[in-house]
Amino acid sequence: MKSQQTTQTMKPATAAKKLGVYLPATPAEFQEGVVSRAELNELQANPPQWLRTLRENGPHPRPVVAARLGVSIAGLARGGVTEALTTEQIDALKDAKPEWLEKERGTQAEVRKEAARLRKREAERAAED
């Protein structure tokens, strides 16, 4: 008996998340359909102009905004940023250096330093065993 291969599909929201773009800014045909794994791979390998433009100029989803600002998503929320931002808006925030952004960047740096310390400690323990 032969098993039938079904095409794996995902909702547009999932595909947008995997592509790192803000779903409401994507074209209507992308938002209204389903995306197959093959289509997603093609979009990643050969992004159309709309995808290149969104990745470059935005609006960007919160995970991308947080990464570009060097803070956590929770840090964005604490700073009052709850909406998608364009590259221009992100650059303006970086230039303005509001107090909350500097504080959150410091917090994020401490979190990274602690994570590195814990990884090092675990590696040392693993080497002892």
Helices and strands as residue ranges (DSSP letters): E 9-10, H 12-19, G 23-25, H 28-32, E 35-36, H 37-45, H 49-57, H 62-69, H 73-78, H 87-96, H 99-128
